[in-house]
Amino acid sequence: MGALGVRVVRLSTLTDQMLYDKDRIVVQAGKPVEVIFENEDLMPHNFVVLQPGSLEEVGTANEAAAADPGAAARGYVPNSPKVLAASR
């Protein structure tokens, strides 16, 4: 019998760095997960969930779109169907 509930993952930023306290988060496909994203840094950060295998493509699109006037309003997340979820 499987465990009840939702797996909770805490993700925090590292001060004055564009890094998080975890390099990788692994969850089981099809199982619920809650990500608690904590940004105590002065620098803005976001959290984006992508389709498997799309990191390079979405990252490149993000770099290209970062200078667009609406980039900040989009949270610096590119408009891509491969972005499954994103924090504000």
VENHUQUI-V406201 format. One record per backbone hydrogen bond with DSSP energy under -0.5 kcal/mol. CO is the residue of the C=O (numbers start at 0). NH is the residue of the N-H. E is the energy in kcal/mol with one decimal. If there is no record, write none. Layout:
# VENHUQUI-V406201
co:nh:e
CO:NH:E
CO:NH:E
This chain:
# VENHUQUI-V406201
co:nh:e
6:33:-2.9
8:35:-3.0
10:37:-3.1
11:20:-2.5
13:16:-1.6
16:18:-1.1
18:13:-2.2
27:30:-1.9
31:6:-1.4
33:8:-2.9
33:35:-0.6
34:36:-0.8
35:10:-2.9
35:37:-0.6
36:38:-0.5
37:12:-1.5
37:39:-0.6
46:86:-2.5
47:49:-0.5
48:83:-2.7
48:84:-1.5
50:53:-1.7
53:57:-2.7
54:58:-2.7
55:59:-2.4
56:60:-2.0
57:61:-2.4
58:62:-2.3
59:63:-2.1
60:64:-1.9
61:65:-1.3
64:67:-1.7
67:70:-1.8
69:73:-1.4
70:75:-3.1
71:74:-1.6
73:76:-0.8
75:77:-0.5
77:79:-1.2
79:82:-1.6
81:50:-2.1
81:83:-0.8
84:48:-3.1
